[in-house]
Amino acid sequence: MASPAAVPPLLALAFLILAGAALAADPYAYFDWDVSYITASPLGVPQKVIAINKQFPGPVMNVTTNYNVVVNVLNSLDEPLLITWDGIQHRKNCWQDGVLGTNCPIPPGWNWTYNFQVKDQIGSFFYFPPLSMQRAAGGFGGITVNNRAVISVPFDTPDGDITLFIGDWYKNNHKDLRKMLDDGKELGMPDGVLMNGKGPYRYNDSLVPDGIEYETIKVEPGKTYRFRVHNVGTSTSLNFRIQNHNLAIVETEGSYTMKQNFTNLDIHVGQSYSFLVTMDQNASSDYYIVASPRMNVSTGAARPNPQGSFHYGEINVSQVYKLRNEPPVTISGKKRTTLSGISYSPPNTPMRLADLYDKKEVYTLDFPTMPIDGPPVMKSSVINATYKDFLEIVFQNNDTKVQTYHIDGYAFWVVGMDYGEWTENSRGTYNKWDGVSRCTTQVFPGAWTAVMVSLDSPGFWNVRTENLDTWYLGQETYIRVVDPNGGYNVTEMVAPDNILYCGLLSNKQKAQKPHGSSSSSTFAAKLNGYLVAVLVLLALVLVH
């Protein structure tokens, strides 16, 4: 829970002394997390999952616009760990982003404290561990950023707020999945779909085995609830619906949308939506929530913000980048994935840290504006950009699977998508007036999606696919945003005092005595929620 009591007393006192003046303006929320393995059986087979304070999924962080968030993370895993905050923009403060371009991993047994502000943001987001396929084992949880009381929302206050994590799931642990990819193999079909870390409701005795814990959510007839739904899975797009109920979409990844009713909606990997659902059906019946791999491409996007859109269509574009994804390739005998012919290889020294200490040849600023000809290469190539630039980025998916792309640090406007190869003539189809602002967008196979983004936050910002397999194999890059007239300690925040060092700067790191907990306890947590039924890739949740 967000409470100073969750922090050791001396540490809490230190925070209060250091931040005394700021507390009056922008409150602080403190979280103390122990990230460890526990044993759970979401699909009926015991397996190690990654939990936070013994919870799987992890707790929902409930904060308000402009809160300062302090999260002390203890790594009780047996491998390095980072936590990234999907959709939180970290204004001018990429030091808190929790990815390898900006942060050294937290070694096993060590702790590290994140300290960031949810500046001028509202909405539904989630956090997760971005390293080494760890999200496929859990470690994820929700981030709810509420409006300040003085700011109205464009819909009536709902009677309740419900968070749902949906996603495909494997019985193999993340290390086994990682080895499969390292060995050049496909992950294959997932073993099921989870909701809130739980498996199938046994709606059919012959299809669903006995003994699987399912989710139940209690609701009251006639009342309206806000459902915040996050696809935290590995690679599968899921179609979401609630039996016999309309979904009134009202928000996506921090932007309020025009209230529209859907009977179902595709939620792609890494995406988040808010729906208002009124329990207006027969109160004597139970109703399923369904998350299945069936896709309805005609209902896959939100529409305009009712409060109006920034006039992005009137801004001159500074740079255009076409990032093209191809099917996996072989580079130096290894299976890899690419963007524009480059398979990203993270350097041992975080790039922002290398810049701070003037370490050379850690990365290159030569990411091409258009896909390169010739054989694919593996290197640490980064997009070179300038503060206040306005970028047009086209994601071209020439693979056979849906990919979702995310940009850290920013929300972008989705201005167009279509099948075929993007050309300059494709701009004639752009929506330059009322596109939705979000941080993750889908790109269908053999299709493109175009976004526009205003680079108003200096730093290094990760551009990646949210599909864990293709991300792990190299489908990412970074945008380096530099302010030539301001820069460090002017328009960009300084590095935190507790920064971790690694790679070329390892000699600067003071040792911590490992103090992580170890846990092999059986997962026995009980959550109130919906009944879920899963058949291979079908999840059903019962409302009553």
Summary of the structure (lengths in Angstrom):
residues: 544
radius of gyration: 22.4
end to end distance: 27.5
largest distance: 68.0
contacts: 1863
relative contact order: 0.17
helix: 12%
strand: 37%
